[in-house]
Amino acid sequence: MCRMIAFASAEPVDGTPYLARLADFSRRGNLVDGWERRPGGNHPDGWGIAYLQEGGIRVLRSGKPACADPLLGETRVRTDRFLGHVRYASNAATVNAANAHPFVAGGIALAHNGTFRGSVGREADARGVSDTLVFLERLAGRWREKTLHALREALSGMLGDPGLVGDYSAANMLIASGGKLFALRKFRMNEGYYTLFLRATPGRVEAASEPPDDDAGWEPMGNGLLAELYPRGSRSVSLSGE
């Protein structure tokens, strides 16, 4: 169970407000009815960010709660491409910085909300790592041409393979490669939790698991929709078979 936020902007901007939103998500991010509310924060089990700087993707991760981690308060980021993630771990053994999202493999940074099963889940259990990392490693081997349509085909094939991902809960994702940023909403249960919203403002487009403010313009993504985020908006395609 996780919360995520990302943006693409025309010019580098101060990332402090987005770090503050991660802390807020950690403290009181939405949970669906029947899921435990935790006094230490609804998503306390680590946080991480990936951002573009000097032509490469930089990553910072922590196993501590974003709402109480001094490192987050001390972090300064100025960038035009950013994604961030906070989590509540399904497996307490994975609560550490090494298993915090986002993960990086093959020049791709990926943050995920959901749980994979199948061979991905079994390999993750055997290695003691996140199922998201295993999924990303497989994706890096399939996604050769870093385009929206090539990503759609790679994700469609992987998520349509029950032997690979099993009866997964959701594959909500933020994906960065070079200067490109993508958002996917794909769920199989708990529609009210596995949400993802987009908002376009002059010179910037944002994605978030839930609107972090009451400002107008946040629009929910449909199930199975994959979007590429540009500073002036986004373009979207549906996964094959949707």
N, C-alpha and C positions, 0 to 999 in steps of 0.2 A: 504494500500500500504506500503510494508515493504521491508527491506533488511536484510539479515542474513549471518552469517559466523560461522564456527565450525571447530574444529580439534580434532583428536585423535593421540597421539604421544607415542612412546615407553618409553620415560622418561619425567618427568615434565620439562616444558620449560617456559620461560618468556612470559606472555600473552600481554605485552605492544604493540607489533606490531598489534595484533588483535584488541585491544582497539582503536588504531589509525585508523584502517580500518573502525571501526564503526563510528568514527567521520567523516571520509571521505565519507562514505555512506550517513550519515546524511546531509552532505554539498552538495553533488552532485551525489547521487545515481541515477541510470538510471530511466527515465520515458518514457513511450511510447508516440508516437506522439499524440497530442491532449490533453494530461494531463498537468495540470498547473505546470510551473516552478516557484518556490517560492524563493524570494530573501533571506529569512532567512534559506534556506536549503530545499532540496527536501524531506527530511524525518526528520522533526524537532520535532515530537511529542512524545518524550520519548525514552528511551533505556534501555536495560537490558542485564545481562549476567548470565549464570549458569555454574558452574565449579566444578570439583571433587576435594575435599580436605579432607584429613584424613578420607577417606572412605565414606564421605557423600557429597551430592550435596549442594553447597552454591549458593545463589542467591542474586544479587544486581540489583535494578531497580530504575529508575528516570523518572519523567515526563518532564524533561528539554531536550532541544536539545543536542544530543551527541556532536555536533560540537562546542558547547559553554558552556558545563556544567563543572565547575571546578572539580566536583566529579570524572568525568571520568579521567581527567588528574592526579588526586591524587591517583587513584586506582592502586594497585599492585597485580598481580595475577601470581602465578606459579603453573602450573597444567599439567596433561596429557590428560584431557578431558575438552573441552570448547565449549560453544555455546553463540552467541551474536545476538542481534536484535535491529534495529532501525525502527521507524514507521512514517507514515503519517496517522492520525486517520480518519476513515470514519465518526466518531461521535465525535465532539469536546468535548462533555461532558465526554468522557473517557480519556482525556489527563491529566493524573496524574500518580504518581508512582504506585498506587495500580492497575492500569489497563495497566501498561507497561508489555511487554513480556520480558522474558519467565514466564509462570505460572507454579506452582507446585501443584500437587494433587496426593495422593497415591504413593508418592515416585518417581513420573515422572515429569520431567521438559519438557515443550513444548513451542516452539516459532513457530509462524504461519504467513504466508503471504497469505492473501485472506479474504473472508467474507462468513460466514455461514448464512443460512436463516432457514426456516422450524421451528421446535419446538426449536431447539438450539438458533436460532436468537430471537424468541419470548421470551424465558426464559431470555436471556441476556438483552433484552430491559426492561423486567419487573423488573429485579434485579438491573439494572443500571451497569452491568458488561460487560466485553468483551465476545463476542461469542466464542472466543478461550478458555476461562476458562470453559465455560459450556461444550464445546466439550471435553476438557481434563477430566473433571469430569466423563463424560459418558465413555470415553476411559479407565480410570482407573478402572471402574467397569467391563470392558469386557476383558482387556488384563491381564490375570492371569499369564501365563507362559511367562517370559520376554525373548522371543526368536524372531528371525527375522520372522519365519513362523507364530508364534502366533500373532505377530503384524500385519502381512499382512492380516490374517483372520479378525482381529478386525477392521482394517481400511477399508477393502473391504466391510464388512457388514455395517459399519456406513456411508461410503461415497456412498454406493449403495442404501441408504434408503432416498428417497426424502422427506418423512414426517419428518425425523430427521434433514436433512441439507438443504433441499430445492434446489433451483437452484443456488448453491454456485458458486462463481467466481473461487476460487482455494483453494487447500489444500496443498500448499507447506509447509513443516514442518521440523524442527529439533527437535529430541526427545532424551532425555537422561534418563536412568534408571540405577542406580548403576554405574558401570564402562562401560556400553554399550551406544553407540551413533548411532543414525539412522537419515537418511535424506530421505524425500519423495518429489518427484515432481509430482503434480497432478493439472492440470488446465483445465478450461472449456472455457476460453476466454483470450484475450490479451497474446498470446503465447510469444510475444517479451518482455513482462514485467515479467511474472511469470516463470522465468528461475531459474535453479539451476545447478551448476557445481561442479565437483569433480576433485581433483588433488592428486596423490600419489607421494611422494618423500621419500628418504631413512629415515625410522623410523617415518614417519608422513603421514597422509591423511587428506585432507581439503575439506570442502564443503562451497560454497558461492553462494549467489544469482546472483552475477556477478563477474568475475575475478577481484580481487583487484589490480592486477599488470599485467605487460606484459610478465611475465615469461611463458615459454612453459609448457605444460602438463595439462592445464585445459580442461576437457572434459564435454560437456553438458549431463545431465541426460535426458533420454527419459520420455515422459508423462506416468504417472502411475508406475514409477519405484521407488522401495523402497530399500535403501542400508543400510547395517550395516557397520560402519566405524571402521577399525582396524588400528593399527600403520603401518602395512605393506601393506595397501590397503583397499579394500572393497569387499563385495559380495552383489549381488543385486537379487531381485525377482520382478516380476510384480504383481500388485494387481489383485485379482481374477476378471475375466471378461475382463481384458485388452488384 
